[in-house]
Amino acid sequence: MSDIVLVQCVSKKQQTPAPARELYTSRLFQAQRRYAEAVGDNWYILSAEHGLVSPYTQVTPYDTHISDVDAEIWADMVVSELCPVSQPVRITAGATYADPLVPELEARGVEVIEPFRGEKIGTRIQSMIAASRKAENTELPG
């Protein structure tokens, strides 16, 4: 069983409704998506507007930023939608998204992994690309 991966939404979006995995168009989101698909069983998008979003959910473009919402209420909504889970949760999102979630998840006994915590965006993108390549090139034991 692989981890669940949580990636953050970004402000750069298509102008028309699209599946969430295609709505967000920034380099950061593309790196997060590639990493999530390479290392996780399931992945979800942390949306400031919608909470926890499946990559296949049709989403209309929006302009809500995480600083526009009550972080505690938002985190409780996201964790309630996600839990219960038995596998670790990897968070690629930055601190503004991760910080409200981590204590809520850990309080429910979920192992949280933040492999890129503290990295600036450019470094985080490069780290995610490198980790994705490594995961994609790893052969499964036969």
A tleap script that builds the chain and sets N, CA, C and O, in Angstrom:
source leaprc.protein.ff14SB
mol = sequence {
  NMET SER ASP ILE VAL LEU VAL GLN CYS VAL
  SER LYS LYS GLN GLN THR PRO ALA PRO ALA
  ARG GLU LEU TYR THR SER ARG LEU PHE GLN
  ALA GLN ARG ARG TYR ALA GLU ALA VAL GLY
  ASP ASN TRP TYR ILE LEU SER ALA GLU HIE
  GLY LEU VAL SER PRO TYR THR GLN VAL THR
  PRO TYR ASP THR HIE ILE SER ASP VAL ASP
  ALA GLU ILE TRP ALA ASP MET VAL VAL SER
  GLU LEU CYS PRO VAL SER GLN PRO VAL ARG
  ILE THR ALA GLY ALA THR TYR ALA ASP PRO
  LEU VAL PRO GLU LEU GLU ALA ARG GLY VAL
  GLU VAL ILE GLU PRO PHE ARG GLY GLU LYS
  ILE GLY THR ARG ILE GLN SER MET ILE ALA
  ALA SER ARG LYS ALA GLU ASN THR GLU LEU
  PRO CGLY
}
set mol.1.N position { 0.848 -1.181 0.000 }
set mol.1.CA position { 0.000 0.000 0.000 }
set mol.1.C position { 0.890 1.240 0.000 }
set mol.1.O position { 1.735 1.400 0.881 }
set mol.2.N position { 0.703 2.112 -0.983 }
set mol.2.CA position { 1.462 3.355 -1.080 }
set mol.2.C position { 0.784 4.462 -0.297 }
set mol.2.O position { -0.325 4.312 0.216 }
set mol.3.N position { 1.478 5.556 -0.227 }
set mol.3.CA position { 0.983 6.711 0.504 }
set mol.3.C position { -0.117 7.440 -0.264 }
set mol.3.O position { -0.287 7.266 -1.471 }
set mol.4.N position { -0.848 8.251 0.471 }
set mol.4.CA position { -1.755 9.230 -0.110 }
set mol.4.C position { -0.943 10.512 -0.236 }
set mol.4.O position { -0.189 10.859 0.674 }
set mol.5.N position { -1.088 11.215 -1.348 }
set mol.5.CA position { -0.339 12.451 -1.557 }
set mol.5.C position { -1.320 13.613 -1.657 }
set mol.5.O position { -2.322 13.544 -2.369 }
set mol.6.N position { -1.007 14.681 -0.927 }
set mol.6.CA position { -1.805 15.900 -0.967 }
set mol.6.C position { -0.980 17.004 -1.598 }
set mol.6.O position { 0.109 17.325 -1.121 }
set mol.7.N position { -1.494 17.584 -2.668 }
set mol.7.CA position { -0.814 18.679 -3.363 }
set mol.7.C position { -1.668 19.932 -3.210 }
set mol.7.O position { -2.873 19.844 -2.973 }
set mol.8.N position { -1.049 21.079 -3.344 }
set mol.8.CA position { -1.806 22.315 -3.172 }
set mol.8.C position { -2.299 22.873 -4.494 }
set mol.8.O position { -1.688 22.677 -5.544 }
set mol.9.N position { -3.415 23.570 -4.415 }
set mol.9.CA position { -3.892 24.297 -5.579 }
set mol.9.C position { -2.971 25.489 -5.814 }
set mol.9.O position { -2.156 25.836 -4.959 }
set mol.10.N position { -3.105 26.095 -6.954 }
set mol.10.CA position { -2.300 27.269 -7.300 }
set mol.10.C position { -3.197 28.306 -7.957 }
set mol.10.O position { -4.308 27.990 -8.381 }
set mol.11.N position { -2.726 29.522 -8.040 }
set mol.11.CA position { -3.561 30.582 -8.613 }
set mol.11.C position { -3.626 30.532 -10.133 }
set mol.11.O position { -4.602 31.006 -10.715 }
set mol.12.N position { -2.623 29.975 -10.789 }
set mol.12.CA position { -2.614 29.924 -12.256 }
set mol.12.C position { -3.501 28.769 -12.716 }
set mol.12.O position { -3.195 27.596 -12.497 }
set mol.13.N position { -4.616 29.140 -13.363 }
set mol.13.CA position { -5.618 28.157 -13.768 }
set mol.13.C position { -6.077 28.414 -15.201 }
set mol.13.O position { -5.909 29.504 -15.749 }
set mol.14.N position { -6.659 27.372 -15.784 }
set mol.14.CA position { -7.351 27.552 -17.051 }
set mol.14.C position { -8.526 28.494 -16.832 }
set mol.14.O position { -8.936 28.719 -15.693 }
set mol.15.N position { -9.063 29.037 -17.893 }
set mol.15.CA position { -10.182 29.980 -17.794 }
set mol.15.C position { -11.550 29.300 -17.798 }
set mol.15.O position { -12.563 29.938 -17.510 }
set mol.16.N position { -11.579 28.003 -18.124 }
set mol.16.CA position { -12.846 27.285 -18.215 }
set mol.16.C position { -12.827 26.082 -17.276 }
set mol.16.O position { -11.753 25.609 -16.904 }
set mol.17.N position { -14.000 25.579 -16.888 }
set mol.17.CA position { -14.042 24.411 -16.019 }
set mol.17.C position { -13.280 23.233 -16.629 }
set mol.17.O position { -13.264 23.040 -17.844 }
set mol.18.N position { -12.651 22.452 -15.747 }
set mol.18.CA position { -11.854 21.302 -16.189 }
set mol.18.C position { -11.704 20.341 -15.035 }
set mol.18.O position { -11.919 20.721 -13.885 }
set mol.19.N position { -11.330 19.071 -15.321 }
set mol.19.CA position { -10.980 18.178 -14.215 }
set mol.19.C position { -9.856 18.838 -13.414 }
set mol.19.O position { -8.955 19.445 -13.993 }
set mol.20.N position { -9.907 18.721 -12.109 }
set mol.20.CA position { -8.959 19.425 -11.243 }
set mol.20.C position { -7.506 19.167 -11.634 }
set mol.20.O position { -6.684 20.080 -11.550 }
set mol.21.N position { -7.171 17.965 -12.054 }
set mol.21.CA position { -5.784 17.645 -12.417 }
set mol.21.C position { -5.310 18.441 -13.627 }
set mol.21.O position { -4.108 18.560 -13.863 }
set mol.22.N position { -6.263 18.993 -14.403 }
set mol.22.CA position { -5.930 19.785 -15.587 }
set mol.22.C position { -6.198 21.282 -15.403 }
set mol.22.O position { -5.714 22.102 -16.183 }
set mol.23.N position { -6.965 21.633 -14.373 }
set mol.23.CA position { -7.341 23.032 -14.169 }
set mol.23.C position { -6.132 23.901 -13.830 }
set mol.23.O position { -5.980 25.000 -14.362 }
set mol.24.N position { -5.285 23.405 -12.950 }
set mol.24.CA position { -4.145 24.172 -12.457 }
set mol.24.C position { -2.981 24.015 -13.435 }
set mol.24.O position { -2.645 22.900 -13.834 }
set mol.25.N position { -2.366 25.138 -13.820 }
set mol.25.CA position { -1.432 25.081 -14.936 }
set mol.25.C position { -0.005 25.510 -14.597 }
set mol.25.O position { 0.843 25.535 -15.489 }
set mol.26.N position { 0.285 25.843 -13.362 }
set mol.26.CA position { 1.630 26.333 -13.036 }
set mol.26.C position { 2.657 25.198 -13.042 }
set mol.26.O position { 2.312 24.018 -12.975 }
set mol.27.N position { 3.904 25.588 -13.123 }
set mol.27.CA position { 5.002 24.619 -13.065 }
set mol.27.C position { 5.013 23.897 -11.710 }
set mol.27.O position { 5.293 22.700 -11.638 }
set mol.28.N position { 4.708 24.635 -10.646 }
set mol.28.CA position { 4.646 24.022 -9.319 }
set mol.28.C position { 3.587 22.925 -9.292 }
set mol.28.O position { 3.849 21.820 -8.819 }
set mol.29.N position { 2.402 23.225 -9.795 }
set mol.29.CA position { 1.357 22.207 -9.775 }
set mol.29.C position { 1.741 21.008 -10.626 }
set mol.29.O position { 1.515 19.868 -10.220 }
set mol.30.N position { 2.315 21.242 -11.794 }
set mol.30.CA position { 2.711 20.135 -12.666 }
set mol.30.C position { 3.748 19.240 -11.983 }
set mol.30.O position { 3.693 18.018 -12.120 }
set mol.31.N position { 4.682 19.832 -11.256 }
set mol.31.CA position { 5.673 19.042 -10.525 }
set mol.31.C position { 5.016 18.247 -9.403 }
set mol.31.O position { 5.353 17.084 -9.179 }
set mol.32.N position { 4.076 18.876 -8.698 }
set mol.32.CA position { 3.355 18.166 -7.629 }
set mol.32.C position { 2.554 17.003 -8.199 }
set mol.32.O position { 2.559 15.906 -7.640 }
set mol.33.N position { 1.872 17.243 -9.302 }
set mol.33.CA position { 1.053 16.193 -9.926 }
set mol.33.C position { 1.932 15.016 -10.341 }
set mol.33.O position { 1.604 13.863 -10.063 }
set mol.34.N position { 3.032 15.304 -10.995 }
set mol.34.CA position { 3.920 14.223 -11.434 }
set mol.34.C position { 4.416 13.421 -10.234 }
set mol.34.O position { 4.428 12.191 -10.268 }
set mol.35.N position { 4.823 14.116 -9.180 }
set mol.35.CA position { 5.303 13.439 -7.969 }
set mol.35.C position { 4.180 12.583 -7.371 }
set mol.35.O position { 4.395 11.418 -7.035 }
set mol.36.N position { 3.000 13.159 -7.242 }
set mol.36.CA position { 1.871 12.436 -6.649 }
set mol.36.C position { 1.540 11.174 -7.435 }
set mol.36.O position { 1.292 10.123 -6.845 }
set mol.37.N position { 1.534 11.272 -8.754 }
set mol.37.CA position { 1.220 10.117 -9.586 }
set mol.37.C position { 2.329 9.069 -9.544 }
set mol.37.O position { 2.065 7.883 -9.744 }
set mol.38.N position { 3.561 9.489 -9.287 }
set mol.38.CA position { 4.691 8.558 -9.250 }
set mol.38.C position { 4.790 7.808 -7.932 }
set mol.38.O position { 5.214 6.652 -7.913 }
set mol.39.N position { 4.407 8.444 -6.826 }
set mol.39.CA position { 4.656 7.815 -5.516 }
set mol.39.C position { 3.399 7.409 -4.751 }
set mol.39.O position { 3.504 6.674 -3.770 }
set mol.40.N position { 2.236 7.853 -5.157 }
set mol.40.CA position { 1.044 7.601 -4.350 }
set mol.40.C position { 0.055 6.643 -4.967 }
set mol.40.O position { -0.025 6.507 -6.187 }
set mol.41.N position { -0.703 5.976 -4.102 }
set mol.41.CA position { -1.856 5.191 -4.551 }
set mol.41.C position { -2.961 6.139 -4.985 }
set mol.41.O position { -3.577 5.976 -6.038 }
set mol.42.N position { -3.187 7.127 -4.145 }
set mol.42.CA position { -4.217 8.131 -4.390 }
set mol.42.C position { -3.612 9.498 -4.133 }
set mol.42.O position { -2.709 9.651 -3.310 }
set mol.43.N position { -4.120 10.483 -4.845 }
set mol.43.CA position { -3.691 11.838 -4.563 }
set mol.43.C position { -4.882 12.762 -4.658 }
set mol.43.O position { -5.855 12.502 -5.366 }
set mol.44.N position { -4.770 13.850 -3.920 }
set mol.44.CA position { -5.843 14.827 -3.856 }
set mol.44.C position { -5.248 16.229 -3.885 }
set mol.44.O position { -4.076 16.437 -3.571 }
set mol.45.N position { -6.083 17.171 -4.267 }
set mol.45.CA position { -5.678 18.560 -4.317 }
set mol.45.C position { -6.283 19.280 -3.115 }
set mol.45.O position { -7.474 19.155 -2.830 }
set mol.46.N position { -5.440 20.030 -2.422 }
set mol.46.CA position { -5.893 20.871 -1.328 }
set mol.46.C position { -6.317 22.201 -1.926 }
set mol.46.O position { -5.480 23.014 -2.316 }
set mol.47.N position { -7.606 22.412 -1.994 }
set mol.47.CA position { -8.163 23.615 -2.602 }
set mol.47.C position { -8.626 24.573 -1.514 }
set mol.47.O position { -9.367 24.189 -0.610 }
set mol.48.N position { -8.186 25.816 -1.607 }
set mol.48.CA position { -8.640 26.820 -0.653 }
set mol.48.C position { -10.159 27.010 -0.751 }
set mol.48.O position { -10.822 27.287 0.248 }
set mol.49.N position { -10.686 26.862 -1.933 }
set mol.49.CA position { -12.123 27.059 -2.176 }
set mol.49.C position { -12.953 25.825 -1.814 }
set mol.49.O position { -14.026 25.951 -1.223 }
set mol.50.N position { -12.463 24.635 -2.166 }
set mol.50.CA position { -13.285 23.429 -2.083 }
set mol.50.C position { -12.826 22.401 -1.049 }
set mol.50.O position { -13.508 21.395 -0.853 }
set mol.51.N position { -11.713 22.620 -0.396 }
set mol.51.CA position { -11.209 21.638 0.559 }
set mol.51.C position { -10.418 20.550 -0.148 }
set mol.51.O position { -9.460 20.846 -0.862 }
set mol.52.N position { -10.802 19.315 0.040 }
set mol.52.CA position { -10.118 18.165 -0.555 }
set mol.52.C position { -10.797 17.825 -1.884 }
set mol.52.O position { -11.997 17.553 -1.916 }
set mol.53.N position { -10.034 17.841 -2.975 }
set mol.53.CA position { -10.611 17.647 -4.304 }
set mol.53.C position { -9.923 16.480 -5.005 }
set mol.53.O position { -8.695 16.414 -5.068 }
set mol.54.N position { -10.726 15.570 -5.526 }
set mol.54.CA position { -10.201 14.492 -6.359 }
set mol.54.C position { -9.664 15.095 -7.651 }
set mol.54.O position { -10.232 16.061 -8.161 }
set mol.55.N position { -8.573 14.539 -8.189 }
set mol.55.CA position { -8.044 15.068 -9.445 }
set mol.55.C position { -9.019 14.944 -10.609 }
set mol.55.O position { -8.850 15.612 -11.630 }
set mol.56.N position { -10.029 14.105 -10.470 }
set mol.56.CA position { -10.981 13.862 -11.552 }
set mol.56.C position { -12.259 14.694 -11.424 }
set mol.56.O position { -13.115 14.644 -12.307 }
set mol.57.N position { -12.395 15.447 -10.352 }
set mol.57.CA position { -13.570 16.285 -10.146 }
set mol.57.C position { -13.525 17.503 -11.053 }
set mol.57.O position { -12.502 18.182 -11.143 }
set mol.58.N position { -14.627 17.776 -11.718 }
set mol.58.CA position { -14.738 18.959 -12.569 }
set mol.58.C position { -14.802 20.190 -11.665 }
set mol.58.O position { -15.629 20.258 -10.757 }
set mol.59.N position { -13.924 21.160 -11.919 }
set mol.59.CA position { -13.844 22.353 -11.084 }
set mol.59.C position { -13.918 23.596 -11.970 }
set mol.59.O position { -13.287 23.672 -13.024 }
set mol.60.N position { -14.697 24.552 -11.516 }
set mol.60.CA position { -14.780 25.850 -12.176 }
set mol.60.C position { -13.668 26.735 -11.620 }
set mol.60.O position { -13.429 26.717 -10.412 }
set mol.61.N position { -12.991 27.500 -12.452 }
set mol.61.CA position { -11.929 28.376 -11.948 }
set mol.61.C position { -12.436 29.282 -10.818 }
set mol.61.O position { -13.591 29.708 -10.824 }
set mol.62.N position { -11.569 29.565 -9.866 }
set mol.62.CA position { -11.915 30.392 -8.712 }
set mol.62.C position { -10.686 31.191 -8.292 }
set mol.62.O position { -9.574 30.917 -8.743 }
set mol.63.N position { -10.894 32.174 -7.431 }
set mol.63.CA position { -9.798 33.047 -7.008 }
set mol.63.C position { -9.561 33.028 -5.503 }
set mol.63.O position { -8.912 33.934 -4.982 }
set mol.64.N position { -10.057 32.042 -4.803 }
set mol.64.CA position { -9.878 31.972 -3.355 }
set mol.64.C position { -8.471 31.500 -3.023 }
set mol.64.O position { -7.984 30.522 -3.591 }
set mol.65.N position { -7.825 32.193 -2.108 }
set mol.65.CA position { -6.492 31.823 -1.616 }
set mol.65.C position { -6.656 31.310 -0.191 }
set mol.65.O position { -7.615 31.665 0.495 }
set mol.66.N position { -5.736 30.490 0.245 }
set mol.66.CA position { -5.816 29.910 1.596 }
set mol.66.C position { -5.880 31.005 2.667 }
set mol.66.O position { -6.472 30.796 3.726 }
set mol.67.N position { -5.289 32.147 2.408 }
set mol.67.CA position { -5.335 33.242 3.390 }
set mol.67.C position { -6.727 33.883 3.468 }
set mol.67.O position { -6.995 34.674 4.373 }
set mol.68.N position { -7.606 33.547 2.527 }
set mol.68.CA position { -8.967 34.083 2.518 }
set mol.68.C position { -9.930 33.282 3.393 }
set mol.68.O position { -11.060 33.714 3.620 }
set mol.69.N position { -9.499 32.130 3.882 }
set mol.69.CA position { -10.398 31.251 4.644 }
set mol.69.C position { -9.881 31.072 6.065 }
set mol.69.O position { -8.716 31.348 6.351 }
set mol.70.N position { -10.750 30.611 6.946 }
set mol.70.CA position { -10.345 30.284 8.310 }
set mol.70.C position { -9.591 28.954 8.250 }
set mol.70.O position { -10.188 27.913 7.976 }
set mol.71.N position { -8.301 28.988 8.502 }
set mol.71.CA position { -7.435 27.811 8.333 }
set mol.71.C position { -7.867 26.643 9.210 }
set mol.71.O position { -7.780 25.490 8.788 }
set mol.72.N position { -8.322 26.920 10.404 }
set mol.72.CA position { -8.727 25.841 11.314 }
set mol.72.C position { -9.985 25.134 10.799 }
set mol.72.O position { -10.054 23.905 10.806 }
set mol.73.N position { -10.955 25.893 10.363 }
set mol.73.CA position { -12.187 25.309 9.810 }
set mol.73.C position { -11.869 24.553 8.519 }
set mol.73.O position { -12.364 23.446 8.304 }
set mol.74.N position { -11.042 25.156 7.663 }
set mol.74.CA position { -10.641 24.516 6.406 }
set mol.74.C position { -9.932 23.188 6.680 }
set mol.74.O position { -10.253 22.176 6.058 }
set mol.75.N position { -8.971 23.185 7.608 }
set mol.75.CA position { -8.218 21.962 7.926 }
set mol.75.C position { -9.143 20.883 8.477 }
set mol.75.O position { -9.011 19.713 8.119 }
set mol.76.N position { -10.068 21.261 9.333 }
set mol.76.CA position { -11.003 20.286 9.894 }
set mol.76.C position { -11.855 19.669 8.784 }
set mol.76.O position { -12.112 18.465 8.798 }
set mol.77.N position { -12.291 20.483 7.828 }
set mol.77.CA position { -13.084 19.982 6.700 }
set mol.77.C position { -12.260 18.996 5.866 }
set mol.77.O position { -12.744 17.919 5.520 }
set mol.78.N position { -11.017 19.364 5.544 }
set mol.78.CA position { -10.159 18.505 4.730 }
set mol.78.C position { -9.893 17.176 5.432 }
set mol.78.O position { -10.019 16.114 4.823 }
set mol.79.N position { -9.528 17.234 6.699 }
set mol.79.CA position { -9.205 16.009 7.438 }
set mol.79.C position { -10.445 15.137 7.603 }
set mol.79.O position { -10.348 13.912 7.539 }
set mol.80.N position { -11.593 15.740 7.810 }
set mol.80.CA position { -12.835 14.961 7.916 }
set mol.80.C position { -13.160 14.239 6.616 }
set mol.80.O position { -13.664 13.116 6.634 }
set mol.81.N position { -12.869 14.890 5.474 }
set mol.81.CA position { -13.112 14.260 4.177 }
set mol.81.C position { -12.114 13.142 3.898 }
set mol.81.O position { -12.451 12.152 3.250 }
set mol.82.N position { -10.887 13.301 4.386 }
set mol.82.CA position { -9.819 12.346 4.101 }
set mol.82.C position { -9.844 11.129 5.021 }
set mol.82.O position { -9.621 10.005 4.572 }
set mol.83.N position { -10.110 11.345 6.279 }
set mol.83.CA position { -10.008 10.274 7.281 }
set mol.83.C position { -11.294 9.483 7.374 }
set mol.83.O position { -12.365 10.003 7.062 }
set mol.84.N position { -11.204 8.218 7.803 }
set mol.84.CA position { -10.004 7.561 8.316 }
set mol.84.C position { -9.126 7.011 7.187 }
set mol.84.O position { -9.628 6.556 6.160 }
set mol.85.N position { -7.837 7.062 7.393 }
set mol.85.CA position { -6.864 6.469 6.483 }
set mol.85.C position { -5.871 5.668 7.304 }
set mol.85.O position { -5.591 5.994 8.458 }
set mol.86.N position { -5.340 4.612 6.693 }
set mol.86.CA position { -4.371 3.781 7.405 }
set mol.86.C position { -2.963 3.951 6.874 }
set mol.86.O position { -2.001 3.562 7.536 }
set mol.87.N position { -2.826 4.523 5.694 }
set mol.87.CA position { -1.496 4.701 5.130 }
set mol.87.C position { -0.970 6.115 5.411 }
set mol.87.O position { -1.741 7.021 5.728 }
set mol.88.N position { 0.348 6.290 5.292 }
set mol.88.CA position { 0.923 7.625 5.484 }
set mol.88.C position { 0.383 8.619 4.464 }
set mol.88.O position { -0.035 8.247 3.367 }
set mol.89.N position { 0.401 9.881 4.850 }
set mol.89.CA position { -0.020 10.967 3.980 }
set mol.89.C position { 1.199 11.839 3.707 }
set mol.89.O position { 1.824 12.362 4.629 }
set mol.90.N position { 1.528 11.986 2.430 }
set mol.90.CA position { 2.630 12.855 1.999 }
set mol.90.C position { 2.030 14.179 1.579 }
set mol.90.O position { 1.074 14.223 0.804 }
set mol.91.N position { 2.593 15.251 2.089 }
set mol.91.CA position { 2.108 16.580 1.755 }
set mol.91.C position { 3.204 17.315 0.998 }
set mol.91.O position { 4.299 17.527 1.519 }
set mol.92.N position { 2.898 17.703 -0.238 }
set mol.92.CA position { 3.853 18.476 -1.035 }
set mol.92.C position { 3.563 19.965 -0.933 }
set mol.92.O position { 4.354 20.787 -1.395 }
set mol.93.N position { 2.450 20.309 -0.341 }
set mol.93.CA position { 2.016 21.693 -0.236 }
set mol.93.C position { 2.945 22.504 0.659 }
set mol.93.O position { 3.643 21.964 1.517 }
set mol.94.N position { 2.934 23.798 0.437 }
set mol.94.CA position { 3.704 24.708 1.275 }
set mol.94.C position { 3.096 24.843 2.656 }
set mol.94.O position { 2.025 24.308 2.941 }
set mol.95.N position { 3.800 25.565 3.502 }
set mol.95.CA position { 3.433 25.685 4.910 }
set mol.95.C position { 2.034 26.269 5.127 }
set mol.95.O position { 1.353 25.873 6.073 }
set mol.96.N position { 1.590 27.194 4.283 }
set mol.96.CA position { 0.270 27.787 4.514 }
set mol.96.C position { -0.848 26.758 4.385 }
set mol.96.O position { -1.903 26.901 5.002 }
set mol.97.N position { -0.619 25.735 3.592 }
set mol.97.CA position { -1.590 24.645 3.472 }
set mol.97.C position { -1.288 23.531 4.470 }
set mol.97.O position { -2.207 22.986 5.082 }
set mol.98.N position { -0.033 23.191 4.640 }
set mol.98.CA position { 0.347 22.049 5.474 }
set mol.98.C position { 0.199 22.322 6.967 }
set mol.98.O position { -0.276 21.459 7.706 }
set mol.99.N position { 0.596 23.502 7.418 }
set mol.99.CA position { 0.620 23.768 8.863 }
set mol.99.C position { -0.721 23.558 9.560 }
set mol.99.O position { -0.733 23.003 10.658 }
set mol.100.N position { -1.848 23.969 8.985 }
set mol.100.CA position { -3.116 23.691 9.669 }
set mol.100.C position { -3.498 22.210 9.640 }
set mol.100.O position { -4.221 21.740 10.519 }
set mol.101.N position { -3.012 21.469 8.626 }
set mol.101.CA position { -3.402 20.065 8.464 }
set mol.101.C position { -2.627 19.093 9.344 }
set mol.101.O position { -3.203 18.162 9.907 }
set mol.102.N position { -1.337 19.308 9.458 }
set mol.102.CA position { -0.473 18.328 10.117 }
set mol.102.C position { -0.949 17.986 11.521 }
set mol.102.O position { -1.092 16.800 11.818 }
set mol.103.N position { -1.207 18.956 12.412 }
set mol.103.CA position { -1.659 18.578 13.756 }
set mol.103.C position { -2.990 17.831 13.759 }
set mol.103.O position { -3.204 16.932 14.573 }
set mol.104.N position { -3.883 18.209 12.843 }
set mol.104.CA position { -5.182 17.536 12.749 }
set mol.104.C position { -5.012 16.075 12.324 }
set mol.104.O position { -5.661 15.185 12.872 }
set mol.105.N position { -4.147 15.840 11.356 }
set mol.105.CA position { -3.900 14.472 10.891 }
set mol.105.C position { -3.194 13.650 11.968 }
set mol.105.O position { -3.581 12.517 12.252 }
set mol.106.N position { -2.163 14.233 12.559 }
set mol.106.CA position { -1.418 13.506 13.594 }
set mol.106.C position { -2.296 13.194 14.804 }
set mol.106.O position { -2.119 12.155 15.441 }
set mol.107.N position { -3.235 14.072 15.127 }
set mol.107.CA position { -4.160 13.823 16.239 }
set mol.107.C position { -5.044 12.611 15.968 }
set mol.107.O position { -5.559 11.992 16.899 }
set mol.108.N position { -5.216 12.276 14.700 }
set mol.108.CA position { -6.008 11.103 14.319 }
set mol.108.C position { -5.122 9.887 14.067 }
set mol.108.O position { -5.592 8.866 13.565 }
set mol.109.N position { -3.842 9.996 14.415 }
set mol.109.CA position { -2.932 8.864 14.287 }
set mol.109.C position { -2.370 8.642 12.902 }
set mol.109.O position { -1.830 7.573 12.617 }
set mol.110.N position { -2.487 9.635 12.033 }
set mol.110.CA position { -1.998 9.509 10.661 }
set mol.110.C position { -0.524 9.912 10.624 }
set mol.110.O position { -0.147 10.956 11.157 }
set mol.111.N position { 0.303 9.084 9.994 }
set mol.111.CA position { 1.704 9.444 9.785 }
set mol.111.C position { 1.769 10.463 8.651 }
set mol.111.O position { 1.270 10.221 7.552 }
set mol.112.N position { 2.387 11.599 8.934 }
set mol.112.CA position { 2.505 12.671 7.942 }
set mol.112.C position { 3.962 12.787 7.513 }
set mol.112.O position { 4.867 12.830 8.346 }
set mol.113.N position { 4.172 12.835 6.212 }
set mol.113.CA position { 5.512 12.983 5.633 }
set mol.113.C position { 5.491 14.254 4.784 }
set mol.113.O position { 4.628 14.422 3.922 }
set mol.114.N position { 6.444 15.138 5.038 }
set mol.114.CA position { 6.574 16.360 4.238 }
set mol.114.C position { 7.973 16.385 3.632 }
set mol.114.O position { 8.864 17.046 4.165 }
set mol.115.N position { 8.175 15.673 2.527 }
set mol.115.CA position { 9.527 15.508 1.988 }
set mol.115.C position { 10.184 16.788 1.493 }
set mol.115.O position { 11.405 16.830 1.340 }
set mol.116.N position { 9.410 17.822 1.243 }
set mol.116.CA position { 9.973 19.048 0.685 }
set mol.116.C position { 9.790 20.247 1.611 }
set mol.116.O position { 9.935 21.395 1.190 }
set mol.117.N position { 9.475 19.974 2.865 }
set mol.117.CA position { 9.209 21.037 3.839 }
set mol.117.C position { 10.403 21.992 3.930 }
set mol.117.O position { 11.554 21.564 4.017 }
set mol.118.N position { 10.111 23.265 3.909 }
set mol.118.CA position { 11.134 24.281 4.083 }
set mol.118.C position { 11.857 24.685 2.810 }
set mol.118.O position { 12.622 25.649 2.808 }
set mol.119.N position { 11.620 23.957 1.733 }
set mol.119.CA position { 12.286 24.310 0.474 }
set mol.119.C position { 11.542 25.455 -0.205 }
set mol.119.O position { 10.312 25.499 -0.196 }
set mol.120.N position { 12.294 26.377 -0.791 }
set mol.120.CA position { 11.686 27.450 -1.574 }
set mol.120.C position { 11.077 26.831 -2.834 }
set mol.120.O position { 11.437 25.721 -3.225 }
set mol.121.N position { 10.172 27.542 -3.450 }
set mol.121.CA position { 9.403 26.975 -4.563 }
set mol.121.C position { 10.289 26.408 -5.664 }
set mol.121.O position { 10.066 25.278 -6.096 }
set mol.122.N position { 11.273 27.144 -6.124 }
set mol.122.CA position { 12.135 26.655 -7.203 }
set mol.122.C position { 12.853 25.369 -6.828 }
set mol.122.O position { 12.923 24.432 -7.623 }
set mol.123.N position { 13.388 25.331 -5.606 }
set mol.123.CA position { 14.069 24.127 -5.124 }
set mol.123.C position { 13.081 22.983 -4.961 }
set mol.123.O position { 13.387 21.837 -5.288 }
set mol.124.N position { 11.891 23.302 -4.452 }
set mol.124.CA position { 10.859 22.276 -4.253 }
set mol.124.C position { 10.459 21.658 -5.586 }
set mol.124.O position { 10.293 20.442 -5.679 }
set mol.125.N position { 10.304 22.472 -6.605 }
set mol.125.CA position { 9.956 21.953 -7.935 }
set mol.125.C position { 11.041 20.993 -8.412 }
set mol.125.O position { 10.743 19.887 -8.861 }
set mol.126.N position { 12.296 21.416 -8.315 }
set mol.126.CA position { 13.403 20.561 -8.758 }
set mol.126.C position { 13.468 19.270 -7.945 }
set mol.126.O position { 13.714 18.202 -8.505 }
set mol.127.N position { 13.252 19.354 -6.631 }
set mol.127.CA position { 13.270 18.160 -5.779 }
set mol.127.C position { 12.149 17.200 -6.151 }
set mol.127.O position { 12.350 15.986 -6.183 }
set mol.128.N position { 10.967 17.744 -6.433 }
set mol.128.CA position { 9.837 16.890 -6.822 }
set mol.128.C position { 10.089 16.218 -8.164 }
set mol.128.O position { 9.758 15.046 -8.343 }
set mol.129.N position { 10.670 16.947 -9.102 }
set mol.129.CA position { 10.972 16.362 -10.406 }
set mol.129.C position { 11.986 15.232 -10.242 }
set mol.129.O position { 11.824 14.165 -10.833 }
set mol.130.N position { 13.018 15.457 -9.452 }
set mol.130.CA position { 14.041 14.426 -9.233 }
set mol.130.C position { 13.436 13.208 -8.537 }
set mol.130.O position { 13.713 12.074 -8.926 }
set mol.131.N position { 12.617 13.434 -7.515 }
set mol.131.CA position { 11.987 12.319 -6.796 }
set mol.131.C position { 11.026 11.563 -7.705 }
set mol.131.O position { 10.910 10.341 -7.606 }
set mol.132.N position { 10.341 12.274 -8.585 }
set mol.132.CA position { 9.424 11.636 -9.539 }
set mol.132.C position { 10.189 10.738 -10.490 }
set mol.132.O position { 9.798 9.597 -10.735 }
set mol.133.N position { 11.281 11.258 -11.023 }
set mol.133.CA position { 12.103 10.462 -11.941 }
set mol.133.C position { 12.593 9.192 -11.261 }
set mol.133.O position { 12.549 8.107 -11.842 }
set mol.134.N position { 13.054 9.336 -10.042 }
set mol.134.CA position { 13.562 8.182 -9.291 }
set mol.134.C position { 12.444 7.144 -9.090 }
set mol.134.O position { 12.653 5.950 -9.304 }
set mol.135.N position { 11.267 7.610 -8.679 }
set mol.135.CA position { 10.140 6.691 -8.457 }
set mol.135.C position { 9.689 6.047 -9.760 }
set mol.135.O position { 9.359 4.861 -9.782 }
set mol.136.N position { 9.670 6.807 -10.836 }
set mol.136.CA position { 9.230 6.261 -12.130 }
set mol.136.C position { 10.204 5.233 -12.679 }
set mol.136.O position { 9.800 4.345 -13.430 }
set mol.137.N position { 11.476 5.336 -12.320 }
set mol.137.CA position { 12.494 4.410 -12.806 }
set mol.137.C position { 12.737 3.216 -11.900 }
set mol.137.O position { 13.515 2.325 -12.239 }
set mol.138.N position { 12.081 3.192 -10.760 }
set mol.138.CA position { 12.226 2.085 -9.830 }
set mol.138.C position { 11.380 0.913 -10.314 }
set mol.138.O position { 10.174 1.039 -10.526 }
set mol.139.N position { 12.031 -0.212 -10.480 }
set mol.139.CA position { 11.293 -1.401 -10.911 }
set mol.139.C position { 10.656 -2.072 -9.718 }
set mol.139.O position { 11.230 -2.106 -8.630 }
set mol.140.N position { 9.485 -2.597 -9.923 }
set mol.140.CA position { 8.812 -3.341 -8.880 }
set mol.140.C position { 9.470 -4.705 -8.716 }
set mol.140.O position { 9.880 -5.318 -9.702 }
set mol.141.N position { 9.575 -5.188 -7.475 }
set mol.141.CA position { 10.167 -6.522 -7.293 }
set mol.141.C position { 9.321 -7.574 -7.985 }
set mol.141.O position { 8.092 -7.515 -7.970 }
set mol.142.N position { 9.995 -8.533 -8.589 }
set mol.142.CA position { 9.282 -9.520 -9.383 }
set mol.142.C position { 9.198 -10.798 -8.704 }
set mol.142.O position { 8.624 -11.746 -9.241 }
savepdb mol mol.pdb
quit
